[in-house]
Amino acid sequence: MKRILVISDIHGEIEKFEQLLEEAQYDANQDQLILLGDYVDRGPNARAVIEKVRELKKEGALILKGNHEDMMIKALTTNEERSWNHWVKRNGGDKTLYSYGFVEEDIAVNEKDFQKPILHSRVLEEHIKFIQELDHYIETEEYIFVHAGVEPMKRVSESEPYTLMWIRNEFHNGYSGEKVVVFGHTETKTLHGSEDCGVYFGSNRIIGIDGGAVYGGQLNCLELPSKKVYGIKN
């Protein structure tokens, strides 16, 4: 039986990501890798992470979309001031754009007369197309893999994509389904209620794996079905 390896919330931390794949001895021919989203923002090299993720997908990895990809797409494909500011100013989108070679002047906007900056980058355009086509969840006989969680009283197939990328407490406290839900999005130390950045195994069949690597925590990899955990600390 193939090992399933699950990683989430890489946030531009390309070195940690590559170290973690090595630590887990990932082999595309032997293992099924599943990535739960949030490849971009806040960390140093979103571009390199997306490039790596694209390579891994070609080798058979299953790749999901996170809320940071959702914000990125909205900011870069609409002309909405709110979407731009929400991503660039509040959620680390500036770091993502810097990784594509842009500088502060390139992404500055006039607050009185908003016009989205014109950003010429063939690589960024390719990455946007790649991200737009990503799925929001994977469901197997035993597991649901998703970025943030599921609506407690609905089938995952009936949940809104927005919910799958953004939900928090309602899912953490209210889920009572039969399948084990593996998710990222919310730092595990919040779920543990302590400084523990390791994987969170909830009593209601939920497993949180976001170790808050970009905030000084650790990048986790969960192995299934063994529930073994690999981690790269800061």
C-alpha positions in Angstrom: 0.0 0.0 0.0 1.3 3.5 -0.9 2.2 5.8 1.9 0.2 9.0 1.8 2.2 12.1 2.7 0.3 15.3 3.5 1.8 18.9 3.8 0.1 22.2 4.1 0.8 26.0 4.5 4.3 26.2 3.0 4.0 30.0 2.5 7.1 30.5 0.3 9.4 28.5 2.6 11.1 26.6 -0.3 14.1 25.4 1.7 12.0 24.0 4.5 9.7 22.3 2.0 12.6 20.6 0.2 14.1 19.6 3.5 10.8 18.1 4.6 10.4 16.0 1.4 13.9 14.7 2.0 13.2 14.0 5.7 10.1 12.0 4.8 12.1 10.3 2.0 9.4 11.1 -0.5 9.5 8.9 -3.6 7.0 9.8 -6.3 7.0 6.2 -7.5 6.2 4.8 -4.0 4.2 7.5 -2.3 1.1 9.6 -2.8 1.9 13.2 -1.9 -1.0 15.5 -1.1 -0.5 19.3 -0.7 -3.3 21.2 1.0 -2.7 24.8 -0.2 -1.2 28.1 0.9 2.0 27.9 -1.2 2.4 31.7 -1.4 2.5 34.9 0.8 4.5 36.0 3.9 7.5 33.7 3.2 10.6 34.5 1.1 10.1 32.6 -2.2 6.5 31.9 -3.3 7.6 31.7 -6.9 10.0 28.8 -6.2 7.4 27.0 -4.2 4.8 27.2 -7.0 7.4 26.0 -9.5 8.3 23.0 -7.2 4.6 22.3 -6.7 4.0 22.2 -10.5 6.9 19.7 -10.9 5.5 17.5 -8.1 2.0 17.6 -9.8 3.5 16.3 -13.0 5.1 13.4 -11.0 1.7 12.5 -9.5 1.2 14.7 -6.4 -2.4 15.9 -5.7 -2.5 19.7 -5.2 -5.3 21.7 -3.5 -6.0 25.4 -3.4 -5.7 27.4 -0.1 -7.2 30.7 0.9 -4.0 32.5 0.1 -4.2 31.3 -3.5 -7.8 32.4 -3.5 -6.8 36.0 -2.4 -4.0 36.0 -4.9 -6.2 35.2 -7.8 -8.9 37.7 -6.8 -6.2 40.5 -6.5 -4.5 39.7 -9.8 -7.5 39.0 -12.0 -10.0 41.7 -10.9 -9.6 45.5 -10.6 -11.0 45.6 -7.1 -9.2 47.9 -4.7 -10.4 45.9 -1.7 -9.1 42.6 -3.1 -5.8 44.1 -3.9 -5.3 45.7 -0.5 -6.5 42.7 1.3 -3.9 40.5 -0.4 -0.9 42.8 -0.8 -1.2 44.9 2.4 -2.7 42.6 4.9 -1.8 39.0 3.9 1.7 39.0 2.6 1.0 39.3 -1.1 3.7 41.9 -1.4 6.3 39.2 -0.5 4.8 36.9 -3.2 5.2 39.7 -5.9 8.7 40.4 -4.8 9.6 36.8 -5.4 8.6 37.3 -9.1 11.1 40.1 -9.4 8.8 43.1 -8.7 9.9 45.9 -6.4 7.9 48.2 -4.1 7.4 50.9 -6.8 5.9 48.3 -9.1 3.1 47.4 -6.7 2.4 50.8 -5.3 -1.2 52.1 -5.9 -2.8 55.6 -5.7 -5.2 55.4 -2.8 -7.3 58.3 -4.2 -7.7 56.8 -7.7 -7.1 53.1 -7.6 -5.7 51.4 -10.6 -4.4 47.9 -10.3 -0.6 47.9 -11.2 0.2 46.4 -14.6 2.6 43.5 -13.8 4.3 41.9 -16.8 5.6 38.5 -15.9 5.2 35.4 -18.1 6.0 33.1 -15.2 3.4 34.8 -13.0 0.8 34.4 -15.7 1.6 30.7 -16.0 1.4 30.3 -12.3 -2.0 32.1 -12.1 -3.4 29.7 -14.7 -2.0 26.7 -12.7 -3.5 27.9 -9.5 -6.9 28.7 -11.0 -7.3 25.1 -12.0 -6.6 23.5 -8.6 -9.2 21.5 -6.8 -10.6 22.4 -3.3 -10.8 18.9 -1.7 -10.0 15.2 -2.2 -12.3 12.5 -0.8 -11.4 8.9 -0.3 -13.2 6.0 1.5 -11.5 7.0 4.8 -10.3 10.6 4.5 -11.2 14.1 3.3 -8.2 16.3 2.5 -9.0 20.0 2.4 -7.3 23.3 3.1 -9.4 24.7 6.0 -12.2 22.2 6.8 -15.7 21.2 5.9 -19.2 22.4 6.8 -20.2 20.1 9.7 -23.7 19.2 8.6 -23.0 19.0 4.8 -21.3 16.6 2.5 -18.0 18.0 1.3 -19.3 17.8 -2.3 -22.1 20.2 -1.3 -19.8 22.7 0.5 -19.0 26.1 -1.0 -15.4 26.3 -2.2 -15.0 29.5 -0.1 -15.9 27.5 3.0 -13.4 24.8 2.2 -10.6 27.4 2.0 -11.6 29.6 4.9 -13.7 27.9 7.7 -12.3 27.6 11.2 -14.0 27.1 14.6 -17.4 26.0 13.3 -15.6 23.0 11.7 -13.1 22.4 14.5 -15.8 22.2 17.1 -18.7 21.0 15.1 -17.5 18.2 12.8 -18.8 14.8 13.7 -18.6 12.9 10.4 -17.3 9.4 9.9 -14.4 10.2 7.7 -11.1 11.7 9.0 -10.6 15.2 7.8 -7.0 16.3 7.3 -6.6 20.1 7.0 -4.2 23.0 7.3 -5.1 26.8 7.5 -5.4 27.1 11.3 -2.1 26.8 13.2 -1.9 23.7 15.3 -0.7 25.6 18.4 -4.2 27.3 18.3 -5.8 23.9 18.1 -3.6 22.5 20.9 -4.1 25.7 23.0 -0.4 25.7 23.7 3.0 26.4 22.0 2.9 22.9 20.4 3.4 23.3 16.6 3.2 19.5 16.0 0.2 17.8 14.3 -3.1 18.1 16.1 -5.2 14.9 16.4 -8.6 15.9 17.4 -11.0 13.6 19.3 -13.7 14.2 16.5 -11.7 12.7 13.7 -10.0 15.9 12.5 -6.2 16.2 12.0 -4.7 19.7 11.7 -1.2 19.9 10.2 -0.4 23.6 9.8 2.6 24.1 12.1 2.9 27.8 11.4 6.3 27.5 9.7 6.3 31.0 8.3 5.6 32.4 11.8 8.6 30.6 13.4 6.9 27.3 14.0 7.5 24.2 12.0 6.6 22.7 8.6 4.8 19.3 9.2 4.3 16.3 7.0 1.8 13.7 8.1 2.2 10.1 6.9 -0.9 7.9 6.5 -2.1 5.5 7.5 0.7 5.2 10.1 0.1 8.8 11.5 3.9 9.2 11.7 4.9 12.9 11.7 7.9 14.5 10.1 8.8 18.2 10.9 11.3 20.8 10.0 11.7 23.4 12.8 12.9 26.9 12.4 
